[in-house]
Amino acid sequence: MVKHENRAPKAPSRVVVLGAGGFVGGAAADRLASDNVEVARLGRKTVDLLTDGASDILAAQLDSQDALLVVSAHAPCKNTTMLADNIRMMDSVCRGLEKSPVSHVVYISSDAVYADDPNPLIETSRVGPDSLHGMMHAARELMLKSIVGETPYAVLRPSLLYGVADPHNGYGPNQFRRRAAAGEDIVLFGEGEERRDHVLIDDVAEIIRLVLFHRSRGALNIATGVVASFREVAEMVAGHFNPLPKIAGRPRQGPMPHSGYRPFNIDACRSAFPAFRYTSLEDGLAKTHAETS
């Protein structure tokens, strides 16, 4: 759960977005800029975190009054080489912060850090990743925690994300929409019975803005609190097209991730930001379709 250093929201003097060229970083930077917040967008061309001297380059970009939003990652992390690269990247960030501390640090992690649990996940659920992707984020969370000292530090753990500018073609709303738009069948693993929580990227960007404006510290999940099966998602996506694309199941290879069920209890988010409301999956998918048509 998060605690606010600013009781009333106050815009940071500047937000440095590390990973601004990516899906989440770009959306967050755009949302902050729409509120006239000064944003420094750092991508790989500005600071390549895998190169020698990256920590010095990053430190030179930072000021003590800045808030730093850390999104940069090679994700999803699928193998040991990617794991090692992601740890090296965060090492550069940590050494840069040691040389040039800031006023607030926010890290975009993942719900993959949690151990499987049949009960709805909360911020104090057991961290026990069973994937390299989850292990990577859990390690990076701790790396930042070890060096920030008394600086307010927030960790945000989103569930599955979707939206217009997603560069990935992972299984779910974005892939389904692209296949339907190309006149192809929407293909499900098994019969699409796995149930997950899907979050619109606009809502992620807004939560990030709220955390920065409140100078929050602690952990917060980013999830709607509502699960839907992948077949239900596919049917919602298909309904936006004429003619309707075919939805086809295929034999599943291996067990369903998280035993096919990954719910969240979002009381902590409601308590932290009472006025905020997540976009429903139906409305979010319709918005995404409208913006790509």
N, C-alpha and C positions, 0 to 999 in steps of 0.2 A: 504494500500500500504506500501511497505517496503522502508526504507532508509538505505544505507550502511555506516557503520562506516569505513570499509576498502574500499577505492576506487579500489585498486587492490586486487584480492583475495589472502588471506594468510591463510595457514593452522593453526588452533588453536594448542596450545601446547599440549592439551589433551581434548578429548571430553568424558564426562561421560554420558553414555546412560542409563537412568532409565526406565527399561522395555525392556531390550535388548533381552529377551527371546521371545518376541512377534513378530508378522508379520512385523510391521513397524519398530520397534526398531531393530530387527535383520537385516533387509535389510539395514537400515541406517548404522548400525555398520559395516556390511560387506563392504559397499561402501566406508566408510571412511578408513577402514583398507586397502583397495586396493590402496589407495593413500598414504599409509604409515603414516597415522595419528594415533597417540597413542589413543587407545580407551579403556575406562574402562567400561566393560559390567556389569551392575548391574541388577540382577533379584531378584525374591522373596526370593531365598535362601540366598542372600547377605543382603538384607534389605526388610523385610516385612512391608510395610507401614501401615498395620492395627494393628501392635503390639505396645505395650507401649515401649517407648524408641527409636522408629524408627527414629525420627528426629535427635537424637544424633548419631545413627549409620550412617545415611546419612551424617551428618555434618563431621564426621570423614573421610569420603571418598572424601571430596571435598577440592580443593585448590583454592586460589584466582585467579589463571590464567586459571582455567578450563572453558570450555563451558559445560553447562548442557542441555542435550536433554531430555525432560520429555515426555514419551510415556505411562507410567504405567497407566492402567485403567482397570476396570471390564466393558467390553463393548461387545456388545451393552448394554446400560443401560435399563433394561426392567421393573424394579419395584422399589418401594421406598426403599427396603433394599439395592439394588445395588446403588441407588442414594446416600444413607447415607454413604455407604462404600467408594464410590468414593470421596465424600467430605472429609471424614476422611483421606483418602490417600493423598489428596492434602494438607490438613492441616499439615501432617507430612513433606511434601516437603517444604512448606512455612516456617515452624519452623526450618527445617534444613538449609534453605538458610539464614534465619535471623542469625543463629549461625555461618555460614560459607559462606559468599557471594562469588559469582563467577564472571567471566568477561562477560558472555553472557548466556542468558536463552532462549531456544526455546521450545515452547509447541506445541504438535500435537493435534489439536482440531478436529472439524468436520464442514462440511457445514450445519449440522443439527441445528446450532445456529441461522440460518437466518429465518426470517418470510417468508412465501410463497409470491411469487411475479411473475406475468406473464412475467416480463421483466428479461433479463439476470442479474444474480447476480454479484455484484462487492464487493470489500472489504468494502465499506461504506454502503452497503445495510443494512436495518434495522435488528438488532438482536432481534428476537422475537420467540424463539423456541416453538413448540407446542407438543413436546415429552419430556419424561424424559431424553432421551439420549441427546437431544439438550440442555435441561436445565442444565444437568450435566456439559457439556463442557462449556457453557456460564458462569456458576458459577466458574468453575476452572480457566478459563481465567482471570476473575476478581480477584480471590484470589491471583494468581501470580502477577498480575499487582499491587496489593495493597502493595506488600512487596519488589519488586525488586528495587525501587528507581530509580536512574539514570543508573542502569545497562541496557545495550541494551537487549530488550525483544521482541522476534518475536513469533507471533501466526500463525500457518499454518493450514488451514482449507481444508482438502481433501474432494473430492466427493467420489463416490463409487470406491472401490479399488479391484483389482484382481491380481492374480499372483500365482506362483507355491506353495509357502509355506504357503498360507492362511489356518489357522487352522479352520476357520469358514465354515459353510456350508450354508451361507445365500443365499437368492434368487438372482440369477444373474450368471455371467460367471463361477465362481468357482463351484457352484452347478450343472449348466448345464453340464460342462465338466465331473464332477464326475459321474453323472447319465449316460451320454453317454458312458463313459469308462466301466461302469458296465453293459452295455447292456440294460439299462432302458430307458423309455421314458423321454424326457425333458418336464416337466410340467410347464405351464405358468399360472399366475394369469389372469383371463379373457382371452383375446386373446394376452396378452403381449404388449398392446398398450402404456403402460407407457414409457415415454422417459426420459432417464437420461444420465449423463456424467460419463464415466467409465475410470479410470486411472490405468495404469500399475504400479505395485509396484516399478519397477526399476526407473521410472520417479519420484516417490515420494522420493526415496532415493537420487536421484540426486539433486532435489530441496533442500532437507535438507542439502546436502553437500554445495551447493552454498550459502545458507543462513548462514551457519556456517563459510565458508571461507570469506564471505563479512562482517561478524559480523553485520548482518542486524537487524533492529528493525522495528516493526509495524506488520500489518496483511497482509497475502497473501493467496489467494485461490489456491488450487492445483486441477486444472481441465483442460481438453483439449480444452474446448470451442466448442466441438461437441457433440450433443446428439444423441442417438440411442434408438430405442424401444427395449424392452426385446425380442420381437419376432425376430428382426433383429440380436440381439446378439445370440439368440438360433440357428438361421440359420447359422451364421458364425461358431459357435462351432460345430454344426452337420456336417458341410462340411468337417471337419477334420477326420471323421470316415467313415469306410466302413465295413458293410452296414450303410447307413444313419439311425440315430435314429429317431424315430417318435417324432414329436413336438405336444403336446396336450394341449389345453386350458381347464380350469376348472372354474366353477362359482367363481366370486370374492366375498370375504367376506368383506363388508365395502367399503368405497370410496378409490380411488387411492391416495397414499401419494403424497403430494405437487400438487394435482389436475392433476397428471399424467405428469407434465412437470417441469424440473429443469435445465434451461440453465445457462451458465456462460459467462460473458465477461472477457477475459483473457488479456486485454491490460496491466494491471498492471504487470503481470508476464513477458510479452514480453518486457516491459520497464525496469524491474529490471534485467532481464537476457536475453539480445538480442540474444545470440548465442544458447540458449537452445531451443530444439524443442521436443514437446511431441510425443510419439509413437502413431501411429494411432491404433484404436481399432482392425482393421483387422490384422495389423502386430503384435500387442501385444498378441492377442489370438493365432495367429500362433506360436509365440515364446513360449508361455506358453505350448501349445500342444506339441511342439518339445521337450521341457525340461522335459515333464512328460511321454513321449512315450518310 
